[in-house]
Amino acid sequence: MNEIYTFKEFEEFVENNQKCIVVFSAVKCPPCQRLKKAFKNHDRIAGLPVVAVIVDKMPPSDAYKVLTKFNLSSVPTTIVFVNGKPKRRIVGFSTPQKYVENLSKQ
């Protein structure tokens, strides 16, 4: 799973993909690291392009924009975007199989 570190990179990823998955994550978050390890060799999940936004490595103003725009109160939080708009949200970590099953229901 590729990682991005700025709000601009996040916006470009969502704009360039009609349907995509964004995992909001943090370096010092054990569930986030488990999720990263589970999907480390995947650039797609359930057939959709995926990227990890590492919130605690973003410039503070970028992190603030992301956290407030999408009302993120915990990580990992995964959002499926369709045409630039959030359509489905998964909060927390579960097994990779459950994760893919949940995302496939879109």
Gaussian input, Z-matrix of N, CA and C with variables (Angstrom, degrees):
# hf/3-21g

backbone

0 1
 N
 C     1     B1
 C     2     B2     1     A1
 N     3     B3     2     A2     1     D1
 C     4     B4     3     A3     2     D2
 C     5     B5     4     A4     3     D3
 N     6     B6     5     A5     4     D4
 C     7     B7     6     A6     5     D5
 C     8     B8     7     A7     6     D6
 N     9     B9     8     A8     7     D7
 C    10    B10     9     A9     8     D8
 C    11    B11    10    A10     9     D9
 N    12    B12    11    A11    10    D10
 C    13    B13    12    A12    11    D11
 C    14    B14    13    A13    12    D12
 N    15    B15    14    A14    13    D13
 C    16    B16    15    A15    14    D14
 C    17    B17    16    A16    15    D15
 N    18    B18    17    A17    16    D16
 C    19    B19    18    A18    17    D17
 C    20    B20    19    A19    18    D18
 N    21    B21    20    A20    19    D19
 C    22    B22    21    A21    20    D20
 C    23    B23    22    A22    21    D21
 N    24    B24    23    A23    22    D22
 C    25    B25    24    A24    23    D23
 C    26    B26    25    A25    24    D24
 N    27    B27    26    A26    25    D25
 C    28    B28    27    A27    26    D26
 C    29    B29    28    A28    27    D27
 N    30    B30    29    A29    28    D28
 C    31    B31    30    A30    29    D29
 C    32    B32    31    A31    30    D30
 N    33    B33    32    A32    31    D31
 C    34    B34    33    A33    32    D32
 C    35    B35    34    A34    33    D33
 N    36    B36    35    A35    34    D34
 C    37    B37    36    A36    35    D35
 C    38    B38    37    A37    36    D36
 N    39    B39    38    A38    37    D37
 C    40    B40    39    A39    38    D38
 C    41    B41    40    A40    39    D39
 N    42    B42    41    A41    40    D40
 C    43    B43    42    A42    41    D41
 C    44    B44    43    A43    42    D42
 N    45    B45    44    A44    43    D43
 C    46    B46    45    A45    44    D44
 C    47    B47    46    A46    45    D45
 N    48    B48    47    A47    46    D46
 C    49    B49    48    A48    47    D47
 C    50    B50    49    A49    48    D48
 N    51    B51    50    A50    49    D49
 C    52    B52    51    A51    50    D50
 C    53    B53    52    A52    51    D51
 N    54    B54    53    A53    52    D52
 C    55    B55    54    A54    53    D53
 C    56    B56    55    A55    54    D54
 N    57    B57    56    A56    55    D55
 C    58    B58    57    A57    56    D56
 C    59    B59    58    A58    57    D57
 N    60    B60    59    A59    58    D58
 C    61    B61    60    A60    59    D59
 C    62    B62    61    A61    60    D60
 N    63    B63    62    A62    61    D61
 C    64    B64    63    A63    62    D62
 C    65    B65    64    A64    63    D63
 N    66    B66    65    A65    64    D64
 C    67    B67    66    A66    65    D65
 C    68    B68    67    A67    66    D66
 N    69    B69    68    A68    67    D67
 C    70    B70    69    A69    68    D68
 C    71    B71    70    A70    69    D69
 N    72    B72    71    A71    70    D70
 C    73    B73    72    A72    71    D71
 C    74    B74    73    A73    72    D72
 N    75    B75    74    A74    73    D73
 C    76    B76    75    A75    74    D74
 C    77    B77    76    A76    75    D75
 N    78    B78    77    A77    76    D76
 C    79    B79    78    A78    77    D77
 C    80    B80    79    A79    78    D78
 N    81    B81    80    A80    79    D79
 C    82    B82    81    A81    80    D80
 C    83    B83    82    A82    81    D81
 N    84    B84    83    A83    82    D82
 C    85    B85    84    A84    83    D83
 C    86    B86    85    A85    84    D84
 N    87    B87    86    A86    85    D85
 C    88    B88    87    A87    86    D86
 C    89    B89    88    A88    87    D87
 N    90    B90    89    A89    88    D88
 C    91    B91    90    A90    89    D89
 C    92    B92    91    A91    90    D90
 N    93    B93    92    A92    91    D91
 C    94    B94    93    A93    92    D92
 C    95    B95    94    A94    93    D93
 N    96    B96    95    A95    94    D94
 C    97    B97    96    A96    95    D95
 C    98    B98    97    A97    96    D96
 N    99    B99    98    A98    97    D97
 C   100   B100    99    A99    98    D98
 C   101   B101   100   A100    99    D99
 N   102   B102   101   A101   100   D100
 C   103   B103   102   A102   101   D101
 C   104   B104   103   A103   102   D102
 N   105   B105   104   A104   103   D103
 C   106   B106   105   A105   104   D104
 C   107   B107   106   A106   105   D105
 N   108   B108   107   A107   106   D106
 C   109   B109   108   A108   107   D107
 C   110   B110   109   A109   108   D108
 N   111   B111   110   A110   109   D109
 C   112   B112   111   A111   110   D110
 C   113   B113   112   A112   111   D111
 N   114   B114   113   A113   112   D112
 C   115   B115   114   A114   113   D113
 C   116   B116   115   A115   114   D114
 N   117   B117   116   A116   115   D115
 C   118   B118   117   A117   116   D116
 C   119   B119   118   A118   117   D117
 N   120   B120   119   A119   118   D118
 C   121   B121   120   A120   119   D119
 C   122   B122   121   A121   120   D120
 N   123   B123   122   A122   121   D121
 C   124   B124   123   A123   122   D122
 C   125   B125   124   A124   123   D123
 N   126   B126   125   A125   124   D124
 C   127   B127   126   A126   125   D125
 C   128   B128   127   A127   126   D126
 N   129   B129   128   A128   127   D127
 C   130   B130   129   A129   128   D128
 C   131   B131   130   A130   129   D129
 N   132   B132   131   A131   130   D130
 C   133   B133   132   A132   131   D131
 C   134   B134   133   A133   132   D132
 N   135   B135   134   A134   133   D133
 C   136   B136   135   A135   134   D134
 C   137   B137   136   A136   135   D135
 N   138   B138   137   A137   136   D136
 C   139   B139   138   A138   137   D137
 C   140   B140   139   A139   138   D138
 N   141   B141   140   A140   139   D139
 C   142   B142   141   A141   140   D140
 C   143   B143   142   A142   141   D141
 N   144   B144   143   A143   142   D142
 C   145   B145   144   A144   143   D143
 C   146   B146   145   A145   144   D144
 N   147   B147   146   A146   145   D145
 C   148   B148   147   A147   146   D146
 C   149   B149   148   A148   147   D147
 N   150   B150   149   A149   148   D148
 C   151   B151   150   A150   149   D149
 C   152   B152   151   A151   150   D150
 N   153   B153   152   A152   151   D151
 C   154   B154   153   A153   152   D152
 C   155   B155   154   A154   153   D153
 N   156   B156   155   A155   154   D154
 C   157   B157   156   A156   155   D155
 C   158   B158   157   A157   156   D156
 N   159   B159   158   A158   157   D157
 C   160   B160   159   A159   158   D158
 C   161   B161   160   A160   159   D159
 N   162   B162   161   A161   160   D160
 C   163   B163   162   A162   161   D161
 C   164   B164   163   A163   162   D162
 N   165   B165   164   A164   163   D163
 C   166   B166   165   A165   164   D164
 C   167   B167   166   A166   165   D165
 N   168   B168   167   A167   166   D166
 C   169   B169   168   A168   167   D167
 C   170   B170   169   A169   168   D168
 N   171   B171   170   A170   169   D169
 C   172   B172   171   A171   170   D170
 C   173   B173   172   A172   171   D171
 N   174   B174   173   A173   172   D172
 C   175   B175   174   A174   173   D173
 C   176   B176   175   A175   174   D174
 N   177   B177   176   A176   175   D175
 C   178   B178   177   A177   176   D176
 C   179   B179   178   A178   177   D177
 N   180   B180   179   A179   178   D178
 C   181   B181   180   A180   179   D179
 C   182   B182   181   A181   180   D180
 N   183   B183   182   A182   181   D181
 C   184   B184   183   A183   182   D182
 C   185   B185   184   A184   183   D183
 N   186   B186   185   A185   184   D184
 C   187   B187   186   A186   185   D185
 C   188   B188   187   A187   186   D186
 N   189   B189   188   A188   187   D187
 C   190   B190   189   A189   188   D188
 C   191   B191   190   A190   189   D189
 N   192   B192   191   A191   190   D190
 C   193   B193   192   A192   191   D191
 C   194   B194   193   A193   192   D192
 N   195   B195   194   A194   193   D193
 C   196   B196   195   A195   194   D194
 C   197   B197   196   A196   195   D195
 N   198   B198   197   A197   196   D196
 C   199   B199   198   A198   197   D197
 C   200   B200   199   A199   198   D198
 N   201   B201   200   A200   199   D199
 C   202   B202   201   A201   200   D200
 C   203   B203   202   A202   201   D201
 N   204   B204   203   A203   202   D202
 C   205   B205   204   A204   203   D203
 C   206   B206   205   A205   204   D204
 N   207   B207   206   A206   205   D205
 C   208   B208   207   A207   206   D206
 C   209   B209   208   A208   207   D207
 N   210   B210   209   A209   208   D208
 C   211   B211   210   A210   209   D209
 C   212   B212   211   A211   210   D210
 N   213   B213   212   A212   211   D211
 C   214   B214   213   A213   212   D212
 C   215   B215   214   A214   213   D213
 N   216   B216   215   A215   214   D214
 C   217   B217   216   A216   215   D215
 C   218   B218   217   A217   216   D216
 N   219   B219   218   A218   217   D217
 C   220   B220   219   A219   218   D218
 C   221   B221   220   A220   219   D219
 N   222   B222   221   A221   220   D220
 C   223   B223   222   A222   221   D221
 C   224   B224   223   A223   222   D222
 N   225   B225   224   A224   223   D223
 C   226   B226   225   A225   224   D224
 C   227   B227   226   A226   225   D225
 N   228   B228   227   A227   226   D226
 C   229   B229   228   A228   227   D227
 C   230   B230   229   A229   228   D228
 N   231   B231   230   A230   229   D229
 C   232   B232   231   A231   230   D230
 C   233   B233   232   A232   231   D231
 N   234   B234   233   A233   232   D232
 C   235   B235   234   A234   233   D233
 C   236   B236   235   A235   234   D234
 N   237   B237   236   A236   235   D235
 C   238   B238   237   A237   236   D236
 C   239   B239   238   A238   237   D237
 N   240   B240   239   A239   238   D238
 C   241   B241   240   A240   239   D239
 C   242   B242   241   A241   240   D240
 N   243   B243   242   A242   241   D241
 C   244   B244   243   A243   242   D242
 C   245   B245   244   A244   243   D243
 N   246   B246   245   A245   244   D244
 C   247   B247   246   A246   245   D245
 C   248   B248   247   A247   246   D246
 N   249   B249   248   A248   247   D247
 C   250   B250   249   A249   248   D248
 C   251   B251   250   A250   249   D249
 N   252   B252   251   A251   250   D250
 C   253   B253   252   A252   251   D251
 C   254   B254   253   A253   252   D252
 N   255   B255   254   A254   253   D253
 C   256   B256   255   A255   254   D254
 C   257   B257   256   A256   255   D255
 N   258   B258   257   A257   256   D256
 C   259   B259   258   A258   257   D257
 C   260   B260   259   A259   258   D258
 N   261   B261   260   A260   259   D259
 C   262   B262   261   A261   260   D260
 C   263   B263   262   A262   261   D261
 N   264   B264   263   A263   262   D262
 C   265   B265   264   A264   263   D263
 C   266   B266   265   A265   264   D264
 N   267   B267   266   A266   265   D265
 C   268   B268   267   A267   266   D266
 C   269   B269   268   A268   267   D267
 N   270   B270   269   A269   268   D268
 C   271   B271   270   A270   269   D269
 C   272   B272   271   A271   270   D270
 N   273   B273   272   A272   271   D271
 C   274   B274   273   A273   272   D272
 C   275   B275   274   A274   273   D273
 N   276   B276   275   A275   274   D274
 C   277   B277   276   A276   275   D275
 C   278   B278   277   A277   276   D276
 N   279   B279   278   A278   277   D277
 C   280   B280   279   A279   278   D278
 C   281   B281   280   A280   279   D279
 N   282   B282   281   A281   280   D280
 C   283   B283   282   A282   281   D281
 C   284   B284   283   A283   282   D282
 N   285   B285   284   A284   283   D283
 C   286   B286   285   A285   284   D284
 C   287   B287   286   A286   285   D285
 N   288   B288   287   A287   286   D286
 C   289   B289   288   A288   287   D287
 C   290   B290   289   A289   288   D288
 N   291   B291   290   A290   289   D289
 C   292   B292   291   A291   290   D290
 C   293   B293   292   A292   291   D291
 N   294   B294   293   A293   292   D292
 C   295   B295   294   A294   293   D293
 C   296   B296   295   A295   294   D294
 N   297   B297   296   A296   295   D295
 C   298   B298   297   A297   296   D296
 C   299   B299   298   A298   297   D297
 N   300   B300   299   A299   298   D298
 C   301   B301   300   A300   299   D299
 C   302   B302   301   A301   300   D300
 N   303   B303   302   A302   301   D301
 C   304   B304   303   A303   302   D302
 C   305   B305   304   A304   303   D303
 N   306   B306   305   A305   304   D304
 C   307   B307   306   A306   305   D305
 C   308   B308   307   A307   306   D306
 N   309   B309   308   A308   307   D307
 C   310   B310   309   A309   308   D308
 C   311   B311   310   A310   309   D309
 N   312   B312   311   A311   310   D310
 C   313   B313   312   A312   311   D311
 C   314   B314   313   A313   312   D312
 N   315   B315   314   A314   313   D313
 C   316   B316   315   A315   314   D314
 C   317   B317   316   A316   315   D315

   B1=1.4523
   B2=1.5270
   B3=1.3113
   B4=1.4586
   B5=1.5168
   B6=1.3394
   B7=1.4577
   B8=1.5194
   B9=1.3299
   B10=1.4591
   B11=1.5257
   B12=1.3468
   B13=1.4546
   B14=1.5214
   B15=1.3349
   B16=1.4620
   B17=1.5261
   B18=1.3154
   B19=1.4617
   B20=1.5258
   B21=1.3158
   B22=1.4639
   B23=1.5320
   B24=1.3329
   B25=1.4698
   B26=1.5313
   B27=1.3232
   B28=1.4662
   B29=1.5235
   B30=1.3315
   B31=1.4719
   B32=1.5211
   B33=1.3251
   B34=1.4647
   B35=1.5315
   B36=1.3214
   B37=1.4663
   B38=1.5223
   B39=1.3242
   B40=1.4655
   B41=1.5311
   B42=1.3271
   B43=1.4691
   B44=1.5238
   B45=1.3389
   B46=1.4672
   B47=1.5264
   B48=1.3133
   B49=1.4582
   B50=1.5276
   B51=1.3323
   B52=1.4706
   B53=1.5244
   B54=1.3315
   B55=1.4675
   B56=1.5189
   B57=1.3242
   B58=1.4558
   B59=1.5202
   B60=1.3244
   B61=1.4487
   B62=1.5192
   B63=1.3179
   B64=1.4589
   B65=1.5236
   B66=1.3228
   B67=1.4549
   B68=1.5245
   B69=1.3174
   B70=1.4554
   B71=1.5179
   B72=1.3310
   B73=1.4502
   B74=1.5217
   B75=1.3347
   B76=1.4578
   B77=1.5265
   B78=1.3169
   B79=1.4557
   B80=1.5295
   B81=1.3134
   B82=1.4681
   B83=1.5250
   B84=1.3023
   B85=1.4642
   B86=1.5337
   B87=1.3321
   B88=1.4697
   B89=1.5340
   B90=1.3522
   B91=1.4693
   B92=1.5303
   B93=1.3275
   B94=1.4731
   B95=1.5293
   B96=1.3283
   B97=1.4540
   B98=1.5263
   B99=1.3313
   B100=1.4679
   B101=1.5259
   B102=1.3250
   B103=1.4646
   B104=1.5228
   B105=1.3264
   B106=1.4679
   B107=1.5293
   B108=1.3243
   B109=1.4620
   B110=1.5322
   B111=1.3270
   B112=1.4646
   B113=1.5284
   B114=1.3224
   B115=1.4666
   B116=1.5207
   B117=1.3404
   B118=1.4674
   B119=1.5246
   B120=1.3032
   B121=1.4682
   B122=1.5247
   B123=1.3186
   B124=1.4623
   B125=1.5212
   B126=1.3095
   B127=1.4614
   B128=1.5291
   B129=1.3497
   B130=1.4617
   B131=1.5302
   B132=1.3280
   B133=1.4643
   B134=1.5165
   B135=1.3245
   B136=1.4669
   B137=1.5326
   B138=1.3434
   B139=1.4587
   B140=1.5163
   B141=1.3241
   B142=1.4692
   B143=1.5249
   B144=1.3432
   B145=1.4630
   B146=1.5218
   B147=1.3383
   B148=1.4611
   B149=1.5218
   B150=1.3188
   B151=1.4555
   B152=1.5189
   B153=1.3225
   B154=1.4659
   B155=1.5255
   B156=1.3237
   B157=1.4577
   B158=1.5238
   B159=1.3222
   B160=1.4603
   B161=1.5255
   B162=1.3162
   B163=1.4622
   B164=1.5239
   B165=1.3379
   B166=1.4631
   B167=1.5278
   B168=1.3331
   B169=1.4608
   B170=1.5322
   B171=1.3214
   B172=1.4603
   B173=1.5284
   B174=1.3393
   B175=1.4604
   B176=1.5368
   B177=1.3264
   B178=1.4660
   B179=1.5278
   B180=1.3132
   B181=1.4681
   B182=1.5341
   B183=1.3276
   B184=1.4662
   B185=1.5222
   B186=1.3333
   B187=1.4597
   B188=1.5263
   B189=1.3111
   B190=1.4644
   B191=1.5275
   B192=1.3448
   B193=1.4693
   B194=1.5254
   B195=1.3246
   B196=1.4650
   B197=1.5287
   B198=1.3276
   B199=1.4638
   B200=1.5250
   B201=1.3189
   B202=1.4652
   B203=1.5251
   B204=1.3207
   B205=1.4682
   B206=1.5291
   B207=1.3293
   B208=1.4613
   B209=1.5226
   B210=1.3256
   B211=1.4633
   B212=1.5303
   B213=1.3317
   B214=1.4550
   B215=1.5192
   B216=1.3213
   B217=1.4553
   B218=1.5253
   B219=1.3363
   B220=1.4568
   B221=1.5297
   B222=1.3220
   B223=1.4582
   B224=1.5162
   B225=1.3233
   B226=1.4477
   B227=1.5294
   B228=1.2982
   B229=1.4578
   B230=1.5193
   B231=1.3087
   B232=1.4543
   B233=1.5164
   B234=1.3347
   B235=1.4603
   B236=1.5207
   B237=1.3189
   B238=1.4590
   B239=1.5247
   B240=1.3214
   B241=1.4554
   B242=1.5244
   B243=1.3238
   B244=1.4600
   B245=1.5218
   B246=1.3261
   B247=1.4649
   B248=1.5317
   B249=1.3338
   B250=1.4560
   B251=1.5152
   B252=1.3300
   B253=1.4662
   B254=1.5303
   B255=1.3432
   B256=1.4568
   B257=1.5303
   B258=1.3385
   B259=1.4624
   B260=1.5157
   B261=1.3166
   B262=1.4637
   B263=1.5195
   B264=1.3234
   B265=1.4614
   B266=1.5227
   B267=1.3290
   B268=1.4621
   B269=1.5236
   B270=1.3259
   B271=1.4553
   B272=1.5223
   B273=1.3302
   B274=1.4503
   B275=1.5109
   B276=1.3164
   B277=1.4612
   B278=1.5234
   B279=1.3088
   B280=1.4602
   B281=1.5184
   B282=1.3049
   B283=1.4586
   B284=1.5262
   B285=1.3254
   B286=1.4667
   B287=1.5235
   B288=1.3465
   B289=1.4607
   B290=1.5297
   B291=1.3329
   B292=1.4697
   B293=1.5196
   B294=1.3032
   B295=1.4557
   B296=1.5366
   B297=1.3262
   B298=1.4715
   B299=1.5244
   B300=1.3277
   B301=1.4661
   B302=1.5359
   B303=1.3181
   B304=1.4521
   B305=1.5255
   B306=1.3283
   B307=1.4589
   B308=1.5243
   B309=1.3180
   B310=1.4646
   B311=1.5208
   B312=1.3325
   B313=1.4683
   B314=1.5229
   B315=1.3087
   B316=1.4590
   B317=1.5012
   A1=106.94
   A2=115.95
   A3=120.05
   A4=110.35
   A5=115.60
   A6=120.82
   A7=110.00
   A8=115.62
   A9=120.67
   A10=108.56
   A11=114.55
   A12=119.97
   A13=115.09
   A14=117.93
   A15=119.97
   A16=110.25
   A17=115.43
   A18=120.85
   A19=109.69
   A20=117.04
   A21=121.07
   A22=110.88
   A23=117.53
   A24=120.57
   A25=110.77
   A26=115.86
   A27=120.84
   A28=110.07
   A29=116.76
   A30=120.46
   A31=111.41
   A32=117.58
   A33=121.06
   A34=111.23
   A35=116.87
   A36=120.32
   A37=110.38
   A38=116.95
   A39=121.20
   A40=110.49
   A41=117.84
   A42=121.59
   A43=111.80
   A44=116.93
   A45=121.08
   A46=113.66
   A47=117.31
   A48=121.37
   A49=109.21
   A50=116.08
   A51=120.18
   A52=110.93
   A53=116.41
   A54=122.81
   A55=106.41
   A56=116.77
   A57=119.73
   A58=110.83
   A59=114.70
   A60=122.07
   A61=108.48
   A62=115.91
   A63=121.60
   A64=108.10
   A65=115.69
   A66=122.17
   A67=107.51
   A68=117.09
   A69=121.62
   A70=106.83
   A71=115.77
   A72=121.25
   A73=110.36
   A74=115.60
   A75=121.65
   A76=109.32
   A77=115.77
   A78=121.52
   A79=111.67
   A80=117.73
   A81=121.45
   A82=113.07
   A83=116.56
   A84=122.68
   A85=108.31
   A86=118.79
   A87=120.02
   A88=114.66
   A89=120.14
   A90=117.71
   A91=112.66
   A92=116.95
   A93=120.71
   A94=110.10
   A95=116.52
   A96=120.34
   A97=111.20
   A98=117.30
   A99=120.28
   A100=110.56
   A101=116.44
   A102=121.26
   A103=110.03
   A104=116.24
   A105=121.09
   A106=110.58
   A107=116.76
   A108=121.01
   A109=110.94
   A110=116.90
   A111=121.20
   A112=111.93
   A113=116.69
   A114=120.81
   A115=113.27
   A116=117.54
   A117=120.39
   A118=114.08
   A119=118.90
   A120=120.84
   A121=112.67
   A122=116.97
   A123=120.62
   A124=110.92
   A125=116.64
   A126=119.89
   A127=110.14
   A128=114.97
   A129=121.59
   A130=107.81
   A131=115.52
   A132=122.13
   A133=106.23
   A134=116.56
   A135=121.91
   A136=110.55
   A137=115.92
   A138=121.18
   A139=115.45
   A140=118.07
   A141=120.95
   A142=110.54
   A143=117.27
   A144=119.08
   A145=110.23
   A146=115.48
   A147=120.73
   A148=110.57
   A149=115.09
   A150=121.45
   A151=108.19
   A152=116.39
   A153=121.61
   A154=108.65
   A155=116.36
   A156=122.23
   A157=106.16
   A158=116.65
   A159=121.22
   A160=107.88
   A161=114.73
   A162=122.38
   A163=112.37
   A164=117.86
   A165=119.05
   A166=113.66
   A167=117.81
   A168=121.22
   A169=111.62
   A170=116.47
   A171=121.00
   A172=109.56
   A173=117.03
   A174=118.05
   A175=108.30
   A176=118.55
   A177=120.68
   A178=114.53
   A179=117.76
   A180=119.38
   A181=110.88
   A182=117.59
   A183=121.02
   A184=110.57
   A185=116.34
   A186=120.10
   A187=110.30
   A188=116.76
   A189=121.06
   A190=110.80
   A191=116.96
   A192=120.81
   A193=111.20
   A194=116.00
   A195=120.73
   A196=110.61
   A197=115.98
   A198=120.05
   A199=112.04
   A200=117.15
   A201=119.58
   A202=112.06
   A203=116.99
   A204=119.67
   A205=111.94
   A206=116.68
   A207=120.18
   A208=112.67
   A209=116.53
   A210=122.38
   A211=111.61
   A212=115.43
   A213=120.94
   A214=109.50
   A215=116.55
   A216=120.06
   A217=111.93
   A218=116.94
   A219=119.98
   A220=109.60
   A221=113.96
   A222=121.14
   A223=107.90
   A224=118.55
   A225=125.28
   A226=112.51
   A227=114.59
   A228=122.16
   A229=106.48
   A230=116.13
   A231=121.88
   A232=108.09
   A233=115.23
   A234=120.36
   A235=109.12
   A236=115.48
   A237=121.68
   A238=106.94
   A239=116.10
   A240=121.81
   A241=109.51
   A242=116.06
   A243=122.53
   A244=106.65
   A245=115.38
   A246=121.69
   A247=111.55
   A248=115.89
   A249=121.65
   A250=116.28
   A251=117.24
   A252=120.62
   A253=110.32
   A254=116.94
   A255=119.30
   A256=111.46
   A257=116.28
   A258=120.66
   A259=113.36
   A260=118.11
   A261=121.26
   A262=108.37
   A263=116.39
   A264=121.46
   A265=109.57
   A266=115.03
   A267=122.16
   A268=106.44
   A269=116.47
   A270=120.80
   A271=108.17
   A272=115.58
   A273=120.80
   A274=113.39
   A275=114.51
   A276=122.44
   A277=110.06
   A278=115.53
   A279=121.09
   A280=106.56
   A281=117.25
   A282=119.99
   A283=109.67
   A284=116.80
   A285=119.09
   A286=113.09
   A287=117.51
   A288=119.99
   A289=111.04
   A290=117.01
   A291=121.08
   A292=110.72
   A293=115.68
   A294=121.69
   A295=110.26
   A296=116.01
   A297=121.06
   A298=110.06
   A299=118.05
   A300=121.05
   A301=110.64
   A302=116.72
   A303=121.65
   A304=110.89
   A305=116.60
   A306=120.13
   A307=112.32
   A308=117.31
   A309=121.09
   A310=112.87
   A311=117.34
   A312=121.55
   A313=113.34
   A314=119.00
   A315=122.06
   A316=114.19
   D1=124.47
   D2=177.72
   D3=-72.64
   D4=157.11
   D5=-179.50
   D6=-120.36
   D7=146.24
   D8=173.87
   D9=-128.79
   D10=155.91
   D11=-169.78
   D12=-130.74
   D13=6.84
   D14=178.30
   D15=-135.65
   D16=157.02
   D17=178.04
   D18=-64.21
   D19=-37.35
   D20=179.70
   D21=-62.33
   D22=-44.69
   D23=177.59
   D24=-61.59
   D25=-41.04
   D26=177.77
   D27=-59.78
   D28=-51.14
   D29=-179.58
   D30=-58.84
   D31=-42.73
   D32=-179.83
   D33=-63.19
   D34=-41.57
   D35=179.25
   D36=-61.28
   D37=-47.94
   D38=-178.60
   D39=-65.87
   D40=-40.77
   D41=179.73
   D42=-66.22
   D43=-33.83
   D44=-175.36
   D45=-85.89
   D46=-2.54
   D47=-179.07
   D48=-131.17
   D49=116.03
   D50=-178.73
   D51=-56.60
   D52=-43.37
   D53=175.41
   D54=-127.86
   D55=132.00
   D56=179.19
   D57=-157.46
   D58=168.43
   D59=179.92
   D60=-119.87
   D61=131.16
   D62=176.92
   D63=-120.82
   D64=123.83
   D65=177.45
   D66=-102.32
   D67=114.21
   D68=176.46
   D69=-86.94
   D70=123.13
   D71=-167.93
   D72=-139.98
   D73=173.92
   D74=176.45
   D75=-145.10
   D76=150.24
   D77=-177.41
   D78=-64.48
   D79=-43.06
   D80=-174.62
   D81=-94.60
   D82=31.36
   D83=-179.14
   D84=-113.96
   D85=107.91
   D86=-178.61
   D87=-55.44
   D88=-44.95
   D89=177.15
   D90=-62.43
   D91=-33.72
   D92=177.86
   D93=-64.51
   D94=-41.35
   D95=-179.47
   D96=-68.74
   D97=-35.05
   D98=175.08
   D99=-64.28
   D100=-42.28
   D101=178.45
   D102=-63.61
   D103=-44.59
   D104=178.98
   D105=-59.47
   D106=-44.58
   D107=179.88
   D108=-64.23
   D109=-41.36
   D110=-178.58
   D111=-63.34
   D112=-33.11
   D113=-176.50
   D114=-115.72
   D115=23.13
   D116=-172.20
   D117=-59.68
   D118=-30.11
   D119=-177.94
   D120=-103.11
   D121=19.22
   D122=-177.38
   D123=-113.31
   D124=128.77
   D125=170.40
   D126=-106.68
   D127=3.21
   D128=175.63
   D129=-140.78
   D130=144.03
   D131=173.50
   D132=-132.13
   D133=130.03
   D134=-177.97
   D135=53.28
   D136=34.51
   D137=177.02
   D138=82.01
   D139=-0.78
   D140=-177.60
   D141=-109.07
   D142=144.27
   D143=175.94
   D144=-62.56
   D145=142.77
   D146=-176.57
   D147=-132.62
   D148=146.83
   D149=176.26
   D150=-145.30
   D151=151.13
   D152=176.34
   D153=-104.40
   D154=127.80
   D155=173.18
   D156=-96.87
   D157=114.66
   D158=-177.15
   D159=-91.30
   D160=94.14
   D161=-170.22
   D162=-60.45
   D163=-41.23
   D164=-176.34
   D165=-79.81
   D166=0.73
   D167=172.80
   D168=-107.19
   D169=-1.20
   D170=179.04
   D171=-79.90
   D172=155.18
   D173=169.47
   D174=-57.07
   D175=144.04
   D176=-176.10
   D177=-51.42
   D178=-40.70
   D179=-179.03
   D180=-67.13
   D181=-35.52
   D182=177.22
   D183=-68.40
   D184=-43.71
   D185=178.82
   D186=-60.42
   D187=-42.27
   D188=178.85
   D189=-60.21
   D190=-43.84
   D191=179.16
   D192=-58.94
   D193=-47.00
   D194=-178.14
   D195=-65.00
   D196=-47.73
   D197=-176.63
   D198=-62.16
   D199=-41.27
   D200=-177.76
   D201=-80.45
   D202=-38.85
   D203=-178.09
   D204=-61.45
   D205=-36.40
   D206=-176.19
   D207=-112.21
   D208=13.84
   D209=176.09
   D210=49.53
   D211=50.07
   D212=-179.20
   D213=-84.50
   D214=121.23
   D215=178.98
   D216=-114.37
   D217=-9.88
   D218=176.51
   D219=-154.49
   D220=159.97
   D221=176.27
   D222=-128.15
   D223=150.68
   D224=-1.80
   D225=-74.84
   D226=141.79
   D227=170.27
   D228=-126.42
   D229=129.21
   D230=-178.74
   D231=-113.71
   D232=132.07
   D233=179.08
   D234=-125.94
   D235=131.53
   D236=172.39
   D237=-90.65
   D238=125.58
   D239=178.22
   D240=-105.93
   D241=136.61
   D242=174.80
   D243=-127.75
   D244=121.90
   D245=-177.13
   D246=51.82
   D247=41.88
   D248=176.06
   D249=80.25
   D250=-0.69
   D251=-177.34
   D252=-114.94
   D253=139.01
   D254=177.79
   D255=-67.07
   D256=129.92
   D257=-177.02
   D258=-119.64
   D259=-26.38
   D260=-177.48
   D261=-147.27
   D262=141.95
   D263=-176.56
   D264=-132.10
   D265=136.26
   D266=174.01
   D267=-126.35
   D268=124.82
   D269=179.90
   D270=-109.05
   D271=130.20
   D272=177.27
   D273=95.42
   D274=-176.28
   D275=-178.08
   D276=-109.96
   D277=141.56
   D278=168.02
   D279=-140.73
   D280=-179.88
   D281=-178.05
   D282=-63.35
   D283=151.99
   D284=178.85
   D285=-54.78
   D286=-38.56
   D287=-179.59
   D288=-63.05
   D289=-46.00
   D290=179.03
   D291=-64.58
   D292=-37.82
   D293=179.55
   D294=-59.92
   D295=-49.62
   D296=-179.26
   D297=-65.64
   D298=-41.21
   D299=177.85
   D300=-59.37
   D301=-45.49
   D302=-178.79
   D303=-62.93
   D304=-44.50
   D305=-178.81
   D306=-71.31
   D307=-27.26
   D308=-179.98
   D309=-71.75
   D310=-14.66
   D311=-178.51
   D312=-78.46
   D313=-2.43
   D314=-175.13
   D315=-60.60

